[in-house]
Amino acid sequence: MKMIKFFATLSIVAMIGLGFSSCGGGDDTPADKTTQGGGNEGGGNEGGGNEGDDKGGSPMTKAEQTTLLESTAREFIAMAPASDFEELTAMFKEARKLNAKNVDNWANGIFEDAVETLSDQLISSYTSDYYSSYGYERHFKVAFVISNYKGHFEVQNGKWVLVDSNVDDLKFTFKDSNNDVWVLRVEATGPFKKVHMFDLHDYDYEYSYVDNKDIYKYYEDYKECVIAVPKTLTVTLTKNNAQKVKTTVNAELSDITGEEFDISKNDISASVAIEVKDYKINVSQVVYKHNSSATVNMTIAKGSTQMLSVAVSGDLSGIPSVNVSAFSGHIDSDTWRNTEGNALVKIDILGKVQIQGKATKIHAIVDKLEAARKNRESESDFKSNIKDANDYLDLGLYFNNKSLKQAIAYLEPFEKTGYRYSYGSYQPYKYWEWDMVIKFGDESSYSTMANYFSRSNFRSVYGDVEALIDSYSKLIKK
């Protein structure tokens, strides 16, 4: 049931575009009331009335908006039936039954050749009459270069066999039970740019029995992982020479010197295009300009119908010098305290529902929410912190690409009751938490996201999601 509720909420929220963000505010949160926290009316993002309406008019009522959201969600869900993927699922099920031991051994050999030992040092040892123990610290550099994985494989007697290694791409060819020929091809073209992406920390050990004595060797391994990013990566899947799937990734990393990508100094740009039968996912623009701006544009379409579009952009400044590889470890949040930045977002679903908003001074929002967390037992301070955070947020719901704001989303404080052990027993105490709420443009009512996007309000959407999950489950089990 939790999985069904998750997908139903995702269908309504993510697909419909209102976004879901909460901290606290569970089932004990009041549903629809005129005031819930009593401390945030008149905040920086209030006023979902007639602002910006091209033709005058008034916002739709809560009931009318719920009906439109529900119908849009159901239309969205209906556009991706399991039957669209029966052909591909059947092919992958047959391919999984093939013996891939030769492919595994071939790939492992290439990977092992790419591991460079930087150091191997004995750091501890102990020996007795019965056993010896040794501790080692090892450092490696692992370079994943996709262009090294070249070869043509075909199926012979139920096994994948390497038939040609003197080629410039990676290709797998096999016939299914209907004698249809499927070909998966991976092609990477340069120039290639090596980037230190992340680090791994691992442990290993070896045991042996030598001269009537137990020998234990313990290893602490540090691996520096470098990926050679190609200029273009193309993956295609065809059936009898007809394209079924195609993915194209383009990346521009020429601004990076050496192997470290410093987010305060380097720029990147990339694009991704995915085609699966009639579906097209196009990330047309991923651009990051250091201490300047970041942009992401994405669309999802089926045939000639655009199902979803997402545009996110932001202006950035004051970003500290941090290499991307550092994100695999812990970065103190104080590192970002001086980071300035504003963000804009627009999400469009089927041309019928849009969410559009902005966040100014992102670091200030983080600071205010952190202050609220520390002041959770002080009502006045907590409410003041949340009000200040709301002053930097402006998130609105629109319909049919009109400028009339139909609803707004913002943070609202809620009083809670907790218990803690004191003087020999558990004593109740009051504290405050915030939740994301939605307020409708007609000012009639507002609700927490969790309460509004519930089964009782969107029963048919939950039913559609249940049926969709069931159809995909049956497809996989066939």
Beta strands, then each sheet from edge to edge (+ up, - down):
strand 1: 115-127
strand 2: 131-145
strand 3: 151-156
strand 4: 159-164
strand 5: 170-175
strand 6: 181-189
strand 7: 193-210
strand 8: 213-229
strand 9: 232-239
strand 10: 242-252
strand 11: 268-276
strand 12: 279-289
strand 13: 293-302
strand 14: 305-317
strand 15: 340-349
strand 16: 353-359
strand 17: 393-399
strand 18: 407-422
strand 19: 425-440
strand 20: 446-448
sheet 1: 1+ 2- 8- 7+
sheet 2: 4+ 3- 5- 6+ 9- 10+ 11- 12+ 13- 14+ 15- 16+ 17- 18+ 19- 20+
end
